[in-house]
Amino acid sequence: MSSNKQKQLIDQEKQDIINIMSDESGRRFVHRILQRAGLFRCSFSGQSNQTIFNEGGRNQGLMILNEIMTHAPGSYQTMLKENSNG
């Protein structure tokens, strides 16, 4: 892949995150994904296969969170406020 195409792909991925996180329904969707990924709960289950599975989901959640915090950190704070139970 040429460096120009690679830069275009990176720029598009950045813009995709910004677009998703700029919309309330996009933030709700991302919040559900991060919850299901088990991002903020212990992945240890006492059974190795289940723990490995849980860690895989958590890793995907961490990758998504990293992209959000890199490209749209303010929207992450908004998402948390919108989805708080208080």
PDB file with SEQRES, HELIX, SHEET and CRYST1 records, atoms N, CA, C and O in Angstrom:
SEQRES   1 A   86  MET SER SER ASN LYS GLN LYS GLN LEU ILE ASP GLN GLU          
SEQRES   2 A   86  LYS GLN ASP ILE ILE ASN ILE MET SER ASP GLU SER GLY          
SEQRES   3 A   86  ARG ARG PHE VAL HIS ARG ILE LEU GLN ARG ALA GLY LEU          
SEQRES   4 A   86  PHE ARG CYS SER PHE SER GLY GLN SER ASN GLN THR ILE          
SEQRES   5 A   86  PHE ASN GLU GLY GLY ARG ASN GLN GLY LEU MET ILE LEU          
SEQRES   6 A   86  ASN GLU ILE MET THR HIS ALA PRO GLY SER TYR GLN THR          
SEQRES   7 A   86  MET LEU LYS GLU ASN SER ASN GLY                              
HELIX    1 AA1 SER A    3  MET A   21  1                                  19    
HELIX    2 AA2 GLU A   24  ARG A   36  1                                  13    
HELIX    3 AA3 SER A   48  HIS A   71  1                                  24    
HELIX    4 AA4 PRO A   73  GLU A   82  1                                  10    
CRYST1    1.000    1.000    1.000  90.00  90.00  90.00 P 1           1          
ATOM      1  N   MET A   1       0.859  -1.176   0.000  1.00  0.00           N  
ATOM      2  CA  MET A   1       0.000   0.000   0.000  1.00  0.00           C  
ATOM      3  C   MET A   1       0.902   1.235   0.000  1.00  0.00           C  
ATOM      4  O   MET A   1       1.851   1.317   0.780  1.00  0.00           O  
ATOM      5  N   SER A   2       0.603   2.181  -0.869  1.00  0.00           N  
ATOM      6  CA  SER A   2       1.414   3.396  -0.938  1.00  0.00           C  
ATOM      7  C   SER A   2       1.213   4.230   0.322  1.00  0.00           C  
ATOM      8  O   SER A   2       0.184   4.137   0.992  1.00  0.00           O  
ATOM      9  N   SER A   3       2.208   5.039   0.624  1.00  0.00           N  
ATOM     10  CA  SER A   3       2.127   5.860   1.836  1.00  0.00           C  
ATOM     11  C   SER A   3       0.982   6.866   1.747  1.00  0.00           C  
ATOM     12  O   SER A   3       0.400   7.227   2.770  1.00  0.00           O  
ATOM     13  N   ASN A   4       0.652   7.320   0.545  1.00  0.00           N  
ATOM     14  CA  ASN A   4      -0.472   8.240   0.369  1.00  0.00           C  
ATOM     15  C   ASN A   4      -1.796   7.550   0.671  1.00  0.00           C  
ATOM     16  O   ASN A   4      -2.658   8.115   1.344  1.00  0.00           O  
ATOM     17  N   LYS A   5      -1.954   6.325   0.171  1.00  0.00           N  
ATOM     18  CA  LYS A   5      -3.179   5.569   0.453  1.00  0.00           C  
ATOM     19  C   LYS A   5      -3.273   5.232   1.935  1.00  0.00           C  
ATOM     20  O   LYS A   5      -4.359   5.271   2.514  1.00  0.00           O  
ATOM     21  N   GLN A   6      -2.147   4.901   2.549  1.00  0.00           N  
ATOM     22  CA  GLN A   6      -2.136   4.576   3.964  1.00  0.00           C  
ATOM     23  C   GLN A   6      -2.535   5.801   4.787  1.00  0.00           C  
ATOM     24  O   GLN A   6      -3.293   5.678   5.749  1.00  0.00           O  
ATOM     25  N   LYS A   7      -2.032   6.980   4.419  1.00  0.00           N  
ATOM     26  CA  LYS A   7      -2.398   8.206   5.121  1.00  0.00           C  
ATOM     27  C   LYS A   7      -3.885   8.499   4.945  1.00  0.00           C  
ATOM     28  O   LYS A   7      -4.548   8.919   5.894  1.00  0.00           O  
ATOM     29  N   GLN A   8      -4.410   8.284   3.750  1.00  0.00           N  
ATOM     30  CA  GLN A   8      -5.841   8.493   3.509  1.00  0.00           C  
ATOM     31  C   GLN A   8      -6.677   7.558   4.377  1.00  0.00           C  
ATOM     32  O   GLN A   8      -7.698   7.968   4.929  1.00  0.00           O  
ATOM     33  N   LEU A   9      -6.251   6.309   4.497  1.00  0.00           N  
ATOM     34  CA  LEU A   9      -6.966   5.336   5.322  1.00  0.00           C  
ATOM     35  C   LEU A   9      -6.948   5.757   6.792  1.00  0.00           C  
ATOM     36  O   LEU A   9      -7.974   5.691   7.470  1.00  0.00           O  
ATOM     37  N   ILE A  10      -5.802   6.181   7.278  1.00  0.00           N  
ATOM     38  CA  ILE A  10      -5.691   6.638   8.668  1.00  0.00           C  
ATOM     39  C   ILE A  10      -6.569   7.857   8.907  1.00  0.00           C  
ATOM     40  O   ILE A  10      -7.258   7.941   9.924  1.00  0.00           O  
ATOM     41  N   ASP A  11      -6.546   8.804   7.969  1.00  0.00           N  
ATOM     42  CA  ASP A  11      -7.388   9.999   8.088  1.00  0.00           C  
ATOM     43  C   ASP A  11      -8.866   9.635   8.079  1.00  0.00           C  
ATOM     44  O   ASP A  11      -9.650  10.224   8.824  1.00  0.00           O  
ATOM     45  N   GLN A  12      -9.261   8.671   7.246  1.00  0.00           N  
ATOM     46  CA  GLN A  12     -10.661   8.248   7.186  1.00  0.00           C  
ATOM     47  C   GLN A  12     -11.084   7.574   8.478  1.00  0.00           C  
ATOM     48  O   GLN A  12     -12.182   7.823   8.975  1.00  0.00           O  
ATOM     49  N   GLU A  13     -10.228   6.720   9.032  1.00  0.00           N  
ATOM     50  CA  GLU A  13     -10.541   6.057  10.299  1.00  0.00           C  
ATOM     51  C   GLU A  13     -10.695   7.084  11.425  1.00  0.00           C  
ATOM     52  O   GLU A  13     -11.590   6.964  12.261  1.00  0.00           O  
ATOM     53  N   LYS A  14      -9.828   8.083  11.442  1.00  0.00           N  
ATOM     54  CA  LYS A  14      -9.934   9.152  12.436  1.00  0.00           C  
ATOM     55  C   LYS A  14     -11.261   9.880  12.287  1.00  0.00           C  
ATOM     56  O   LYS A  14     -11.951  10.125  13.278  1.00  0.00           O  
ATOM     57  N   GLN A  15     -11.622  10.226  11.059  1.00  0.00           N  
ATOM     58  CA  GLN A  15     -12.876  10.941  10.818  1.00  0.00           C  
ATOM     59  C   GLN A  15     -14.085  10.072  11.161  1.00  0.00           C  
ATOM     60  O   GLN A  15     -15.095  10.582  11.647  1.00  0.00           O  
ATOM     61  N   ASP A  16     -13.993   8.778  10.914  1.00  0.00           N  
ATOM     62  CA  ASP A  16     -15.088   7.869  11.279  1.00  0.00           C  
ATOM     63  C   ASP A  16     -15.361   7.918  12.782  1.00  0.00           C  
ATOM     64  O   ASP A  16     -16.515   8.001  13.202  1.00  0.00           O  
ATOM     65  N   ILE A  17     -14.300   7.866  13.590  1.00  0.00           N  
ATOM     66  CA  ILE A  17     -14.463   7.925  15.049  1.00  0.00           C  
ATOM     67  C   ILE A  17     -15.071   9.259  15.454  1.00  0.00           C  
ATOM     68  O   ILE A  17     -15.988   9.302  16.275  1.00  0.00           O  
ATOM     69  N   ILE A  18     -14.567  10.345  14.885  1.00  0.00           N  
ATOM     70  CA  ILE A  18     -15.102  11.675  15.200  1.00  0.00           C  
ATOM     71  C   ILE A  18     -16.581  11.743  14.848  1.00  0.00           C  
ATOM     72  O   ILE A  18     -17.381  12.254  15.632  1.00  0.00           O  
ATOM     73  N   ASN A  19     -16.952  11.236  13.682  1.00  0.00           N  
ATOM     74  CA  ASN A  19     -18.357  11.269  13.254  1.00  0.00           C  
ATOM     75  C   ASN A  19     -19.250  10.443  14.167  1.00  0.00           C  
ATOM     76  O   ASN A  19     -20.317  10.903  14.571  1.00  0.00           O  
ATOM     77  N   ILE A  20     -18.828   9.234  14.494  1.00  0.00           N  
ATOM     78  CA  ILE A  20     -19.624   8.362  15.360  1.00  0.00           C  
ATOM     79  C   ILE A  20     -19.815   9.002  16.729  1.00  0.00           C  
ATOM     80  O   ILE A  20     -20.918   9.000  17.276  1.00  0.00           O  
ATOM     81  N   MET A  21     -18.740   9.547  17.276  1.00  0.00           N  
ATOM     82  CA  MET A  21     -18.794  10.105  18.624  1.00  0.00           C  
ATOM     83  C   MET A  21     -19.432  11.495  18.671  1.00  0.00           C  
ATOM     84  O   MET A  21     -19.705  12.010  19.756  1.00  0.00           O  
ATOM     85  N   SER A  22     -19.671  12.100  17.519  1.00  0.00           N  
ATOM     86  CA  SER A  22     -20.319  13.419  17.509  1.00  0.00           C  
ATOM     87  C   SER A  22     -21.843  13.307  17.514  1.00  0.00           C  
ATOM     88  O   SER A  22     -22.547  14.308  17.646  1.00  0.00           O  
ATOM     89  N   ASP A  23     -22.340  12.090  17.372  1.00  0.00           N  
ATOM     90  CA  ASP A  23     -23.778  11.850  17.301  1.00  0.00           C  
ATOM     91  C   ASP A  23     -24.234  11.091  18.549  1.00  0.00           C  
ATOM     92  O   ASP A  23     -23.587  10.127  18.959  1.00  0.00           O  
ATOM     93  N   GLU A  24     -25.335  11.517  19.149  1.00  0.00           N  
ATOM     94  CA  GLU A  24     -25.811  10.883  20.384  1.00  0.00           C  
ATOM     95  C   GLU A  24     -26.080   9.394  20.189  1.00  0.00           C  
ATOM     96  O   GLU A  24     -25.737   8.587  21.053  1.00  0.00           O  
ATOM     97  N   SER A  25     -26.683   9.022  19.074  1.00  0.00           N  
ATOM     98  CA  SER A  25     -26.954   7.589  18.850  1.00  0.00           C  
ATOM     99  C   SER A  25     -25.650   6.827  18.636  1.00  0.00           C  
ATOM    100  O   SER A  25     -25.552   5.667  19.034  1.00  0.00           O  
ATOM    101  N   GLY A  26     -24.658   7.442  18.025  1.00  0.00           N  
ATOM    102  CA  GLY A  26     -23.351   6.813  17.870  1.00  0.00           C  
ATOM    103  C   GLY A  26     -22.684   6.579  19.209  1.00  0.00           C  
ATOM    104  O   GLY A  26     -22.085   5.529  19.441  1.00  0.00           O  
ATOM    105  N   ARG A  27     -22.793   7.578  20.105  1.00  0.00           N  
ATOM    106  CA  ARG A  27     -22.217   7.424  21.449  1.00  0.00           C  
ATOM    107  C   ARG A  27     -22.925   6.334  22.230  1.00  0.00           C  
ATOM    108  O   ARG A  27     -22.281   5.585  22.964  1.00  0.00           O  
ATOM    109  N   ARG A  28     -24.265   6.228  22.081  1.00  0.00           N  
ATOM    110  CA  ARG A  28     -24.991   5.138  22.764  1.00  0.00           C  
ATOM    111  C   ARG A  28     -24.511   3.787  22.260  1.00  0.00           C  
ATOM    112  O   ARG A  28     -24.309   2.859  23.044  1.00  0.00           O  
ATOM    113  N   PHE A  29     -24.328   3.680  20.952  1.00  0.00           N  
ATOM    114  CA  PHE A  29     -23.866   2.435  20.341  1.00  0.00           C  
ATOM    115  C   PHE A  29     -22.477   2.065  20.866  1.00  0.00           C  
ATOM    116  O   PHE A  29     -22.247   0.921  21.258  1.00  0.00           O  
ATOM    117  N   VAL A  30     -21.563   3.018  20.873  1.00  0.00           N  
ATOM    118  CA  VAL A  30     -20.207   2.762  21.355  1.00  0.00           C  
ATOM    119  C   VAL A  30     -20.228   2.387  22.834  1.00  0.00           C  
ATOM    120  O   VAL A  30     -19.489   1.502  23.264  1.00  0.00           O  
ATOM    121  N   HIS A  31     -21.063   3.050  23.600  1.00  0.00           N  
ATOM    122  CA  HIS A  31     -21.163   2.731  25.029  1.00  0.00           C  
ATOM    123  C   HIS A  31     -21.597   1.282  25.224  1.00  0.00           C  
ATOM    124  O   HIS A  31     -21.042   0.574  26.064  1.00  0.00           O  
ATOM    125  N   ARG A  32     -22.587   0.839  24.450  1.00  0.00           N  
ATOM    126  CA  ARG A  32     -23.026  -0.567  24.546  1.00  0.00           C  
ATOM    127  C   ARG A  32     -21.887  -1.521  24.180  1.00  0.00           C  
ATOM    128  O   ARG A  32     -21.694  -2.542  24.840  1.00  0.00           O  
ATOM    129  N   ILE A  33     -21.142  -1.190  23.140  1.00  0.00           N  
ATOM    130  CA  ILE A  33     -20.027  -2.046  22.732  1.00  0.00           C  
ATOM    131  C   ILE A  33     -18.994  -2.145  23.845  1.00  0.00           C  
ATOM    132  O   ILE A  33     -18.517  -3.233  24.164  1.00  0.00           O  
ATOM    133  N   LEU A  34     -18.648  -0.995  24.437  1.00  0.00           N  
ATOM    134  CA  LEU A  34     -17.641  -1.005  25.506  1.00  0.00           C  
ATOM    135  C   LEU A  34     -18.138  -1.768  26.732  1.00  0.00           C  
ATOM    136  O   LEU A  34     -17.361  -2.459  27.389  1.00  0.00           O  
ATOM    137  N   GLN A  35     -19.424  -1.645  27.041  1.00  0.00           N  
ATOM    138  CA  GLN A  35     -19.982  -2.422  28.155  1.00  0.00           C  
ATOM    139  C   GLN A  35     -19.907  -3.911  27.867  1.00  0.00           C  
ATOM    140  O   GLN A  35     -19.453  -4.684  28.710  1.00  0.00           O  
ATOM    141  N   ARG A  36     -20.345  -4.315  26.692  1.00  0.00           N  
ATOM    142  CA  ARG A  36     -20.338  -5.738  26.333  1.00  0.00           C  
ATOM    143  C   ARG A  36     -18.928  -6.300  26.268  1.00  0.00           C  
ATOM    144  O   ARG A  36     -18.716  -7.489  26.504  1.00  0.00           O  
ATOM    145  N   ALA A  37     -17.957  -5.439  25.947  1.00  0.00           N  
ATOM    146  CA  ALA A  37     -16.566  -5.879  25.880  1.00  0.00           C  
ATOM    147  C   ALA A  37     -15.995  -6.167  27.263  1.00  0.00           C  
ATOM    148  O   ALA A  37     -14.937  -6.783  27.388  1.00  0.00           O  
ATOM    149  N   GLY A  38     -16.692  -5.724  28.290  1.00  0.00           N  
ATOM    150  CA  GLY A  38     -16.222  -5.955  29.653  1.00  0.00           C  
ATOM    151  C   GLY A  38     -15.041  -5.073  30.012  1.00  0.00           C  
ATOM    152  O   GLY A  38     -14.180  -5.454  30.806  1.00  0.00           O  
ATOM    153  N   LEU A  39     -15.013  -3.912  29.427  1.00  0.00           N  
ATOM    154  CA  LEU A  39     -13.871  -3.022  29.584  1.00  0.00           C  
ATOM    155  C   LEU A  39     -13.569  -2.682  31.037  1.00  0.00           C  
ATOM    156  O   LEU A  39     -12.405  -2.593  31.425  1.00  0.00           O  
ATOM    157  N   PHE A  40     -14.601  -2.494  31.833  1.00  0.00           N  
ATOM    158  CA  PHE A  40     -14.391  -2.039  33.206  1.00  0.00           C  
ATOM    159  C   PHE A  40     -14.764  -3.083  34.256  1.00  0.00           C  
ATOM    160  O   PHE A  40     -15.118  -2.741  35.384  1.00  0.00           O  
ATOM    161  N   ARG A  41     -14.682  -4.341  33.879  1.00  0.00           N  
ATOM    162  CA  ARG A  41     -14.906  -5.395  34.864  1.00  0.00           C  
ATOM    163  C   ARG A  41     -13.789  -6.436  34.742  1.00  0.00           C  
ATOM    164  O   ARG A  41     -13.097  -6.519  33.726  1.00  0.00           O  
ATOM    165  N   CYS A  42     -13.641  -7.199  35.770  1.00  0.00           N  
ATOM    166  CA  CYS A  42     -12.596  -8.218  35.817  1.00  0.00           C  
ATOM    167  C   CYS A  42     -12.908  -9.310  34.794  1.00  0.00           C  
ATOM    168  O   CYS A  42     -14.045  -9.775  34.710  1.00  0.00           O  
ATOM    169  N   SER A  43     -11.917  -9.715  34.025  1.00  0.00           N  
ATOM    170  CA  SER A  43     -12.157 -10.760  33.034  1.00  0.00           C  
ATOM    171  C   SER A  43     -11.881 -12.157  33.570  1.00  0.00           C  
ATOM    172  O   SER A  43     -12.225 -13.147  32.924  1.00  0.00           O  
ATOM    173  N   PHE A  44     -11.267 -12.248  34.739  1.00  0.00           N  
ATOM    174  CA  PHE A  44     -10.991 -13.554  35.337  1.00  0.00           C  
ATOM    175  C   PHE A  44     -12.293 -14.210  35.763  1.00  0.00           C  
ATOM    176  O   PHE A  44     -13.111 -13.600  36.451  1.00  0.00           O  
ATOM    177  N   SER A  45     -12.479 -15.468  35.344  1.00  0.00           N  
ATOM    178  CA  SER A  45     -13.719 -16.177  35.659  1.00  0.00           C  
ATOM    179  C   SER A  45     -13.488 -17.427  36.499  1.00  0.00           C  
ATOM    180  O   SER A  45     -14.436 -18.004  37.032  1.00  0.00           O  
ATOM    181  N   GLY A  46     -12.240 -17.844  36.619  1.00  0.00           N  
ATOM    182  CA  GLY A  46     -11.951 -19.095  37.308  1.00  0.00           C  
ATOM    183  C   GLY A  46     -11.861 -20.272  36.347  1.00  0.00           C  
ATOM    184  O   GLY A  46     -11.402 -21.350  36.724  1.00  0.00           O  
ATOM    185  N   GLN A  47     -12.294 -20.070  35.117  1.00  0.00           N  
ATOM    186  CA  GLN A  47     -12.197 -21.087  34.073  1.00  0.00           C  
ATOM    187  C   GLN A  47     -11.351 -20.501  32.954  1.00  0.00           C  
ATOM    188  O   GLN A  47     -11.693 -19.457  32.397  1.00  0.00           O  
ATOM    189  N   SER A  48     -10.255 -21.159  32.623  1.00  0.00           N  
ATOM    190  CA  SER A  48      -9.285 -20.565  31.705  1.00  0.00           C  
ATOM    191  C   SER A  48      -9.882 -20.195  30.350  1.00  0.00           C  
ATOM    192  O   SER A  48      -9.595 -19.117  29.829  1.00  0.00           O  
ATOM    193  N   ASN A  49     -10.707 -21.070  29.768  1.00  0.00           N  
ATOM    194  CA  ASN A  49     -11.280 -20.748  28.449  1.00  0.00           C  
ATOM    195  C   ASN A  49     -12.171 -19.510  28.517  1.00  0.00           C  
ATOM    196  O   ASN A  49     -12.122 -18.665  27.623  1.00  0.00           O  
ATOM    197  N   GLN A  50     -12.974 -19.394  29.551  1.00  0.00           N  
ATOM    198  CA  GLN A  50     -13.849 -18.232  29.696  1.00  0.00           C  
ATOM    199  C   GLN A  50     -13.032 -16.968  29.945  1.00  0.00           C  
ATOM    200  O   GLN A  50     -13.345 -15.909  29.401  1.00  0.00           O  
ATOM    201  N   THR A  51     -11.994 -17.073  30.758  1.00  0.00           N  
ATOM    202  CA  THR A  51     -11.132 -15.914  31.028  1.00  0.00           C  
ATOM    203  C   THR A  51     -10.455 -15.452  29.743  1.00  0.00           C  
ATOM    204  O   THR A  51     -10.389 -14.253  29.476  1.00  0.00           O  
ATOM    205  N   ILE A  52      -9.956 -16.386  28.952  1.00  0.00           N  
ATOM    206  CA  ILE A  52      -9.313 -16.047  27.677  1.00  0.00           C  
ATOM    207  C   ILE A  52     -10.324 -15.367  26.751  1.00  0.00           C  
ATOM    208  O   ILE A  52      -9.998 -14.370  26.107  1.00  0.00           O  
ATOM    209  N   PHE A  53     -11.526 -15.888  26.681  1.00  0.00           N  
ATOM    210  CA  PHE A  53     -12.582 -15.286  25.868  1.00  0.00           C  
ATOM    211  C   PHE A  53     -12.880 -13.866  26.361  1.00  0.00           C  
ATOM    212  O   PHE A  53     -12.964 -12.936  25.559  1.00  0.00           O  
ATOM    213  N   ASN A  54     -13.038 -13.699  27.664  1.00  0.00           N  
ATOM    214  CA  ASN A  54     -13.330 -12.390  28.241  1.00  0.00           C  
ATOM    215  C   ASN A  54     -12.218 -11.392  27.942  1.00  0.00           C  
ATOM    216  O   ASN A  54     -12.488 -10.231  27.635  1.00  0.00           O  
ATOM    217  N   GLU A  55     -10.976 -11.839  28.030  1.00  0.00           N  
ATOM    218  CA  GLU A  55      -9.842 -10.954  27.757  1.00  0.00           C  
ATOM    219  C   GLU A  55      -9.801 -10.540  26.290  1.00  0.00           C  
ATOM    220  O   GLU A  55      -9.394  -9.421  25.981  1.00  0.00           O  
ATOM    221  N   GLY A  56     -10.215 -11.419  25.385  1.00  0.00           N  
ATOM    222  CA  GLY A  56     -10.283 -11.057  23.974  1.00  0.00           C  
ATOM    223  C   GLY A  56     -11.277  -9.931  23.739  1.00  0.00           C  
ATOM    224  O   GLY A  56     -10.986  -8.980  23.014  1.00  0.00           O  
ATOM    225  N   GLY A  57     -12.447 -10.038  24.350  1.00  0.00           N  
ATOM    226  CA  GLY A  57     -13.447  -8.980  24.225  1.00  0.00           C  
ATOM    227  C   GLY A  57     -12.969  -7.692  24.851  1.00  0.00           C  
ATOM    228  O   GLY A  57     -13.172  -6.612  24.297  1.00  0.00           O  
ATOM    229  N   ARG A  58     -12.333  -7.801  26.005  1.00  0.00           N  
ATOM    230  CA  ARG A  58     -11.819  -6.622  26.696  1.00  0.00           C  
ATOM    231  C   ARG A  58     -10.740  -5.943  25.854  1.00  0.00           C  
ATOM    232  O   ARG A  58     -10.688  -4.715  25.792  1.00  0.00           O  
ATOM    233  N   ASN A  59      -9.885  -6.725  25.210  1.00  0.00           N  
ATOM    234  CA  ASN A  59      -8.846  -6.172  24.357  1.00  0.00           C  
ATOM    235  C   ASN A  59      -9.457  -5.369  23.204  1.00  0.00           C  
ATOM    236  O   ASN A  59      -8.967  -4.290  22.870  1.00  0.00           O  
ATOM    237  N   GLN A  60     -10.514  -5.889  22.602  1.00  0.00           N  
ATOM    238  CA  GLN A  60     -11.186  -5.149  21.524  1.00  0.00           C  
ATOM    239  C   GLN A  60     -11.756  -3.833  22.058  1.00  0.00           C  
ATOM    240  O   GLN A  60     -11.664  -2.798  21.398  1.00  0.00           O  
ATOM    241  N   GLY A  61     -12.338  -3.879  23.242  1.00  0.00           N  
ATOM    242  CA  GLY A  61     -12.860  -2.662  23.857  1.00  0.00           C  
ATOM    243  C   GLY A  61     -11.773  -1.640  24.118  1.00  0.00           C  
ATOM    244  O   GLY A  61     -11.975  -0.443  23.910  1.00  0.00           O  
ATOM    245  N   LEU A  62     -10.618  -2.108  24.573  1.00  0.00           N  
ATOM    246  CA  LEU A  62      -9.494  -1.206  24.822  1.00  0.00           C  
ATOM    247  C   LEU A  62      -8.994  -0.567  23.527  1.00  0.00           C  
ATOM    248  O   LEU A  62      -8.607   0.601  23.521  1.00  0.00           O  
ATOM    249  N   MET A  63      -9.001  -1.321  22.444  1.00  0.00           N  
ATOM    250  CA  MET A  63      -8.579  -0.761  21.155  1.00  0.00           C  
ATOM    251  C   MET A  63      -9.550   0.335  20.701  1.00  0.00           C  
ATOM    252  O   MET A  63      -9.123   1.372  20.193  1.00  0.00           O  
ATOM    253  N   ILE A  64     -10.836   0.108  20.882  1.00  0.00           N  
ATOM    254  CA  ILE A  64     -11.839   1.122  20.533  1.00  0.00           C  
ATOM    255  C   ILE A  64     -11.660   2.349  21.428  1.00  0.00           C  
ATOM    256  O   ILE A  64     -11.672   3.483  20.947  1.00  0.00           O  
ATOM    257  N   LEU A  65     -11.497   2.117  22.720  1.00  0.00           N  
ATOM    258  CA  LEU A  65     -11.308   3.228  23.654  1.00  0.00           C  
ATOM    259  C   LEU A  65     -10.070   4.042  23.286  1.00  0.00           C  
ATOM    260  O   LEU A  65     -10.098   5.271  23.354  1.00  0.00           O  
ATOM    261  N   ASN A  66      -8.999   3.381  22.902  1.00  0.00           N  
ATOM    262  CA  ASN A  66      -7.786   4.084  22.507  1.00  0.00           C  
ATOM    263  C   ASN A  66      -8.048   5.004  21.308  1.00  0.00           C  
ATOM    264  O   ASN A  66      -7.586   6.145  21.291  1.00  0.00           O  
ATOM    265  N   GLU A  67      -8.778   4.519  20.319  1.00  0.00           N  
ATOM    266  CA  GLU A  67      -9.091   5.356  19.164  1.00  0.00           C  
ATOM    267  C   GLU A  67      -9.935   6.558  19.568  1.00  0.00           C  
ATOM    268  O   GLU A  67      -9.709   7.672  19.097  1.00  0.00           O  
ATOM    269  N   ILE A  68     -10.910   6.325  20.443  1.00  0.00           N  
ATOM    270  CA  ILE A  68     -11.766   7.425  20.903  1.00  0.00           C  
ATOM    271  C   ILE A  68     -10.937   8.454  21.664  1.00  0.00           C  
ATOM    272  O   ILE A  68     -11.066   9.654  21.423  1.00  0.00           O  
ATOM    273  N   MET A  69     -10.096   7.997  22.571  1.00  0.00           N  
ATOM    274  CA  MET A  69      -9.308   8.919  23.380  1.00  0.00           C  
ATOM    275  C   MET A  69      -8.260   9.649  22.548  1.00  0.00           C  
ATOM    276  O   MET A  69      -7.828  10.739  22.920  1.00  0.00           O  
ATOM    277  N   THR A  70      -7.853   9.073  21.449  1.00  0.00           N  
ATOM    278  CA  THR A  70      -6.894   9.721  20.558  1.00  0.00           C  
ATOM    279  C   THR A  70      -7.572  10.777  19.696  1.00  0.00           C  
ATOM    280  O   THR A  70      -7.013  11.853  19.484  1.00  0.00           O  
ATOM    281  N   HIS A  71      -8.782  10.481  19.192  1.00  0.00           N  
ATOM    282  CA  HIS A  71      -9.405  11.343  18.186  1.00  0.00           C  
ATOM    283  C   HIS A  71     -10.610  12.140  18.676  1.00  0.00           C  
ATOM    284  O   HIS A  71     -10.961  13.148  18.062  1.00  0.00           O  
ATOM    285  N   ALA A  72     -11.254  11.717  19.765  1.00  0.00           N  
ATOM    286  CA  ALA A  72     -12.470  12.404  20.225  1.00  0.00           C  
ATOM    287  C   ALA A  72     -12.623  12.315  21.742  1.00  0.00           C  
ATOM    288  O   ALA A  72     -13.663  11.865  22.222  1.00  0.00           O  
ATOM    289  N   PRO A  73     -11.613  12.732  22.511  1.00  0.00           N  
ATOM    290  CA  PRO A  73     -11.669  12.550  23.965  1.00  0.00           C  
ATOM    291  C   PRO A  73     -12.826  13.292  24.631  1.00  0.00           C  
ATOM    292  O   PRO A  73     -13.406  12.784  25.591  1.00  0.00           O  
ATOM    293  N   GLY A  74     -13.169  14.473  24.145  1.00  0.00           N  
ATOM    294  CA  GLY A  74     -14.287  15.214  24.729  1.00  0.00           C  
ATOM    295  C   GLY A  74     -15.605  14.484  24.554  1.00  0.00           C  
ATOM    296  O   GLY A  74     -16.464  14.525  25.435  1.00  0.00           O  
ATOM    297  N   SER A  75     -15.766  13.825  23.438  1.00  0.00           N  
ATOM    298  CA  SER A  75     -16.990  13.063  23.178  1.00  0.00           C  
ATOM    299  C   SER A  75     -17.094  11.852  24.097  1.00  0.00           C  
ATOM    300  O   SER A  75     -18.194  11.401  24.417  1.00  0.00           O  
ATOM    301  N   TYR A  76     -15.953  11.333  24.518  1.00  0.00           N  
ATOM    302  CA  TYR A  76     -15.970  10.213  25.460  1.00  0.00           C  
ATOM    303  C   TYR A  76     -16.577  10.677  26.784  1.00  0.00           C  
ATOM    304  O   TYR A  76     -17.407   9.979  27.366  1.00  0.00           O  
ATOM    305  N   GLN A  77     -16.168  11.842  27.253  1.00  0.00           N  
ATOM    306  CA  GLN A  77     -16.725  12.389  28.489  1.00  0.00           C  
ATOM    307  C   GLN A  77     -18.223  12.624  28.350  1.00  0.00           C  
ATOM    308  O   GLN A  77     -18.988  12.343  29.272  1.00  0.00           O  
ATOM    309  N   THR A  78     -18.638  13.137  27.203  1.00  0.00           N  
ATOM    310  CA  THR A  78     -20.067  13.348  26.941  1.00  0.00           C  
ATOM    311  C   THR A  78     -20.811  12.028  26.999  1.00  0.00           C  
ATOM    312  O   THR A  78     -21.887  11.947  27.591  1.00  0.00           O  
ATOM    313  N   MET A  79     -20.246  10.986  26.386  1.00  0.00           N  
ATOM    314  CA  MET A  79     -20.874   9.653  26.373  1.00  0.00           C  
ATOM    315  C   MET A  79     -21.066   9.145  27.801  1.00  0.00           C  
ATOM    316  O   MET A  79     -22.124   8.613  28.139  1.00  0.00           O  
ATOM    317  N   LEU A  80     -20.040   9.312  28.636  1.00  0.00           N  
ATOM    318  CA  LEU A  80     -20.152   8.839  30.011  1.00  0.00           C  
ATOM    319  C   LEU A  80     -21.258   9.570  30.752  1.00  0.00           C  
ATOM    320  O   LEU A  80     -22.022   8.946  31.488  1.00  0.00           O  
ATOM    321  N   LYS A  81     -21.359  10.877  30.571  1.00  0.00           N  
ATOM    322  CA  LYS A  81     -22.403  11.652  31.229  1.00  0.00           C  
ATOM    323  C   LYS A  81     -23.788  11.221  30.750  1.00  0.00           C  
ATOM    324  O   LYS A  81     -24.715  11.084  31.549  1.00  0.00           O  
ATOM    325  N   GLU A  82     -23.920  11.010  29.444  1.00  0.00           N  
ATOM    326  CA  GLU A  82     -25.212  10.619  28.872  1.00  0.00           C  
ATOM    327  C   GLU A  82     -25.660   9.251  29.347  1.00  0.00           C  
ATOM    328  O   GLU A  82     -26.857   8.975  29.414  1.00  0.00           O  
ATOM    329  N   ASN A  83     -24.718   8.403  29.672  1.00  0.00           N  
ATOM    330  CA  ASN A  83     -25.060   7.019  30.037  1.00  0.00           C  
ATOM    331  C   ASN A  83     -24.858   6.714  31.504  1.00  0.00           C  
ATOM    332  O   ASN A  83     -24.834   5.549  31.903  1.00  0.00           O  
ATOM    333  N   SER A  84     -24.711   7.763  32.317  1.00  0.00           N  
ATOM    334  CA  SER A  84     -24.552   7.529  33.754  1.00  0.00           C  
ATOM    335  C   SER A  84     -25.911   7.183  34.348  1.00  0.00           C  
ATOM    336  O   SER A  84     -26.948   7.601  33.835  1.00  0.00           O  
ATOM    337  N   ASN A  85     -25.896   6.440  35.400  1.00  0.00           N  
ATOM    338  CA  ASN A  85     -27.137   6.020  36.047  1.00  0.00           C  
ATOM    339  C   ASN A  85     -27.567   6.977  37.141  1.00  0.00           C  
ATOM    340  O   ASN A  85     -28.507   6.693  37.884  1.00  0.00           O  
ATOM    341  N   GLY A  86     -26.887   8.107  37.246  1.00  0.00           N  
ATOM    342  CA  GLY A  86     -27.180   9.042  38.311  1.00  0.00           C  
ATOM    343  C   GLY A  86     -27.928  10.183  37.833  1.00  0.00           C  
ATOM    344  O   GLY A  86     -28.259  11.075  38.613  1.00  0.00           O  
TER     345      GLY A  86                                                      
END                                                                             
